[in-house]
Amino acid sequence: MMKWIKRIALGLVLAAGFLVIGGWIFYKTQMTHHTVSGTPGKVEPTGDRLRDSIRRGIEYLRVQQEPDGEFSAGVLDPKPAFTALVVDAAVRSPEGLDEKTPWVARAVKAIVSHQQPDGGIYTPILGMENYCTAVSIMALARVDRQKYATVIEKARDYQLGIQRGDGGVGYSARGGRADLSNTAMWLESLRKAGIREDSEEFKRCRAYITACQNNSEDNSAAWATDDGGFIYRPGQSKAGSYKDRDGTLRHRSYGLMSYAGLVSFLWAGVDREDRRVRSAMRWVRNNWTLEENRNLRDAGLYYYYMTMAKALSAYGQRQVTESDGKAHDWPVELSEKVMSLQSPDGSWKNSNEQWFESDSILVTAYMVRTLSICHEAVNGGSGGVVKGRK
């Protein structure tokens, strides 16, 4: 009898221990951001509303930094990704911050500290190796490509090694399937790391992007329509599926992936006059909106805005004309929309929690980057050279 009592007691102790550990992990992962070093300081007006909005966003981010230089604190957080997104946004902004700014220097040091023996920059406990490494490459290349050349080259080689057989890339090298969102991040990082658009990796990637497009002229999949938009991965859309009049299963294009597909073609070296790019731009003209992430409402809305800015900047045309002839000066209209959503403390966040957009640090980094792209476009700059421009 005593033996069974001891076993039951031991079982209760172990169960209590697991509950405590589980509770601790839950607490640490929920409390993603712990430290606020103060209230965002006052930003003196420059006479440029767009730049003032960017400066207020950066000031909000500055006071969110953790003591170790990171911009997240949860045990299972993708730490280098959060921190690199903030650094990338600040350094690419019109303010042109660099390592002479103490908080930027601490953040860069934190990013580099996450480089693993295989060259990737990520937190092993979590994974998300591609996403974290991609954003880290972008940030370090912008901060000082020469100083961090060795770190970037190791990360670049890691990225080149995780491409799947179908040409796409997923969150992790350890499992799961490729998707267009991660493939776009991978492409952007490798462009920043100096990989040429005529590389074999980019050539293979073009086939994957094509397989995600609703463009039956180039995509032979039975589900493909002709609207020119894109879905999450071949045969799967976050916007759902439907059956047409003939009973054929179709996958609905949506805003975020359609802009991701457009910019991915451009980063992969596909000419602007290519039929696939023209088809993607037809989708943009037929589905222009700043009120929602087309076909997903407010889910991923801020990532949608940032991806739209990247894609239209890379395309290199200031005006988007809808199919009915209505013209839009996209950097002006997009920046006005984004500025209208900024909170008094300088931050942005989404009431829809999908894809972590209730996190004000993540979303504010997105919007500083978006407004910086708009600012560059308004002032005559360009996000990159795209073949086929006239």
N, C-alpha and C positions, 0 to 999 in steps of 0.2 A: 504493500500500500504506500509506504513511504517513498519507494522508488518512483511510483507514478506521480506522487505529489511533487517530487523534485523535478521530474520531467516537465510537468505542467508549469511549475514555477519558472524553470529555465526557458520554456517556450514563451511565457509571458514577458520575461525580461528581454528576450531576443526581439519579440514583436514590438515592445516599447522602444527598443533601440532603433529598429528599422523606422518606426514612426518618427522618432526624433531626427534621425538622419534625413529621412524623406522630407520632413518639415523644414529642416535647415536648407536643404537643396532648393525646395520650392521657394522659400523666403529669398534666398540669394538670387535665384533666377528671376523672381518677380521684381525685386528691387534692383532693376537694371542700372539705375543711376542713383548714387548715394550722396555725392558732394556737390554743393553749390557754394562757390567761394564768395558770393555776394550778389547784390542786385545789379543787373546790367547798367553800365554807366550811360550818361547822357551823350548822345551823338550830335555833334554840332552840324547844322545844315550846311551843305555844300552848294546849294542852288540846283542840284541835280537830284530829283526825287527818287529816281531809280537807284542811283549810287547810295543815297541816304538809307534806303530800304535795305540794301546789301550790308551796309555798315552796321545797322541795327541788328540784323541777323547774326553777323559775326560777333558782335558784342554779347548777344545772348549766349552763343555757343561758348565763348571764352570763359564765362563764369560757371559753366557746367563741368569743367575739367576735373577729373579725379586727381588725388595727390601723386599717383604714379604716372601721370601724363595721359592716361587713357580717357576715353569718353564713354565708357561703360564699366560696370562693376559686377555684373552677374556672373556666377561661376560658369554658366553655359553660354554666355554671350559670345558672338563673333567679334571679339575685342578689336583685332586689327582692322576689321571692316568699319566699325563705328568710328574709330579714331582716324582712319585714312579718309573717310568721307568728309570729316570736318576739316582735316588738313587740306585736302584737295580743293574744297570749296573756298577756304580762306586764301590759299596761295593763288588760285586761278581768278580770284575776284579783282576788280579794278584797284583794290587796295594793295595788291601785290605783296602780301605778307610773306616773310621768309624766316629762316632760323635765327635772325637777329631779334625776332620777337620771342621772348622766353617761353611763352606757353606753346608756341608752334614747335620750338626746338625740343621741348619735353615730349610733345606728341609724336614727333618724328622718331625720337629715340625709342619710344614705346612700340611703334610699328616695327622697327628693325629688330627689336628684341624677340619678335614672334617668328622670325625666320627659322624654319626647321631644317634638319640635316638633308632632306630631299630637295631643298631650295624653295619650297612653298612657304608662304607667310600666312599662318593660320593658327588656331588653337586646337590641338589634337583632340581634346576631350569632346569638342563639338563637331568638327568636320567643316563643312562648307568651304572646302579648300580652294576651289576655283574662285568663288565670290570674294573671299577675303584676300587672296593673292592678287586678283585682278585690280581691286580698288587700291591695294597697297602699291602696286606698280605705278598706277596713275599718279598717286600722291607723291611718291619718291621721285618719279621722273620729272614732275613739275617743280619740286623743291630744289633739286640739284642733281641732274642726270649724271654729271661727271663724278661728283663726290660719292654717289651711291651706285656707281656703275656695276661693281661686283655683286652687290645685293640684287640689283635689277636683273642682271644677266642670269643669276642662279634661279631667280623667280621666273624669268622668261623661259628658261629651259624646262623648268617644272611644268609650266603651262603648256608648252609644246608637247609634253609627254602624256597629257591627260585627255587629249582629243579622242573621241570614240570612233569606232569603225565607220559609223554613218556620217562622220564629219562634224557632228555636234559635240557639245560639252554640257555637263550637268553641274550640280552643286558640288558633288564630291567625286573624287577619283576612286573611291572605295565601293561604290555601288550606285544604284538608281539609274535613271535614264537621262539622256540629254534633253534639253529644252531650249527654246529660242531666247529666253531671258538671260540665262547663263551664257549662252553662246555669244550674245551681243556684248556682254561684259568681257568675256574672254578676248573677243576680237579687238575691242577698244584698248584693252591693256597691252596686247601684243603690238598694236600700232604704235602706242606710246613707248614700247620697249624697242622699237626700231625694226620690227619684222616687216618685210616688203610685201606689197599686195600680190605679187606674182609668186609667192612662196607656195609650196605644195600643200601646206596646211590650210592656207586660205582658199586654195582651189577646191580642196575637199569640203571645206566649210560652205562654199557656195551651193553645193548640192543639198546640204542639210537645210539651208535657209529656203531654197526653192521648194523643198518637201513640206515646208510649213505654210506655204502661201496658197490662198484660194485663187489659183490661176491655172485653169485646166489646160491652157496652151502649153505650159511648161511643166506642170505637175500632173502626172498621169494617175494619181490616186483617185479611186472612185468617188471619194467624198468631196473632191475639189470643185468649187464653183468658179465664177469669173468676176468676183467683186474686187479682187486684187489685194484684199487684206490678209492678215496673218492670224495663226492660232498658236497656242502654247508649244505644242510639239505635234509631229505628224499623227493625226487621228485623235487629238485631244484639244479641246478648247475650254478655257475657264469661263467662257460665255455660254457654254452649253451646245447642244446639238438639236437637230430637228430633221424631219423627213419632208422632202419636197413633194410636189404633186404626183410624181412617179413612184414615191415610196423610197427614194434613195436617201440614205443617211448623210446629212451634211453637218459640218462643224462651223459654228458661227465665228466670223472674224470679230476682233474687238480692238479698241483704241490703242492700249499700251503695246500689245504685240505687233500691231500694224506699223506703228512708228519704229519699234525695235527691229522689225524685219526690213524696213526701208533703210535705216541707218546701217544695219548689218551688211546689206548688199554693198553699200557705198564704202564702208570700211574694208570689205573684202575685195575691193577693187573692181566691182561691177560698174560699167559705164552708165552714166545718167540716162543715156539714150537707149539702153538695153530695154527690151520689152518687159522684163520683170520689174524694173524700176519704174517704167512708165505706168505699169499696172498698179503698183503700190501708190504712186502719186494720184492716180485716178481715185483710189479709195480715199485718200486724204481729201481730195476736192469734194467727193460725194458725202463725206462724213465729218466735215469740219465742225468742231465744237470745243468750247472751253468750259462748258457747263457740266460735263461728265466725262468719265473715261468710257468712251462710246461702247455701249452694250454691257457695261459693268457698273453703271451709275457712279457712286462715289468710292467704290472699292479701288484702291491703288491710284487714286486721283492725282496725288502729288508726284508719284513716280511717272505717271502718264505725262504730266506737265514737263518734267525734266527730260524724258525720252523724246517728247515732241520737239523740245528746243534743240536737243542734240541732232535729231534727224533733219530738221529744216535748216539748221545751220550748216550741216554737212552737205545738204543738197545745194546750198548756195544761191537760193533765190528768195529775195525779200518778201515777195508777194505771193499769197496763195489765193487762187481764184476758184470759187465754188462752181459747180456745174451750172448753176443758174446765172453765173456772171458776176456775182457779188465778190468783191476783192477784199482781202484782209492783209494788213501790214502785220505779219505774225509777231515780230519781236515787240512791237508796241502794244498790240492787243493782249498778248500773253503776259507781258510784264505788268500791265494795268490790272489784269485779273489776279495775278499772284499778289501784287501789292495790296489789293483790296481784301485779301484774306489774312494778312499779317496781324498778329495780336499786338497790343500796346507794348508788351515787353520785348518785342522784336522777333518772336518765334512764330512758327506755324505748326499745326497738327491737324490730323484728320479725326473726325468723330467716328469714322468707320475704322475699326481696329485691324482690318484685313492687311496682311503683309507688314505688320508692325507700324502702321502709319499713325497710331495714336501716340507714338514716341516723338516728342517734340524735337529732340536732338537729331534724330534721323531725318525727319521731315524738314527741319530748318536747314540742315546741310544740303538736302535736295534743292531747296528753294534758293539758297544763296548761289548754288551752281547754276540753276535755271536763270535767275536774274542776271548773272554775270554773262551768260551766253547771249541773252537779250541785249544787254548793255553793249557788248562787243558788236553785235549785228547792227544796232541803232547807230553806232559810231563808225560804221564802215568796215568792221573786221569780219573775219570768216573763221568758221570752226575747222576748216581743213580743205585740202585741194581734192576736188572730185572730177574724175575724167568725164568729158562730154559736155562741159559747160560752154555756153555760147556767150 
